[in-house]
Amino acid sequence: MKITAEEARKLAGPTPAEHVEAVGPMIRAAAEKGQRSICIGTGFWAHEGYSGTATYKEAVKLLEADGFTVKFYYTERQFVDMGTEISW
């Protein structure tokens, strides 16, 4: 079976830097509206944060290195509300 490097990268999924890059437009849009934080309760920022994966921890370090404060939140009521809050 032959596989190319491009195929392998796609199978491996996004890197921590790519996850951080993907939230850049969300942060910019929120900041332009005068907001001081965003909460992301879906996908990588919720599920990987809950699991505390190495990829999530590296993404958090990248954001913190750029001066952001990053917190994982988890609230259990009738339904679970969890995700990552990024503030500046």
PyMOL commands that set and color helices and strands:
alter all, ss='L'
color gray80, all
select helices_A, chain A and resi 5-12+16-32+43-51+54-65
alter helices_A, ss='H'
color red, helices_A
select strands_A, chain A and resi 37-40+69-76+80-87
alter strands_A, ss='S'
color yellow, strands_A
deselect
rebuild
show_as cartoon
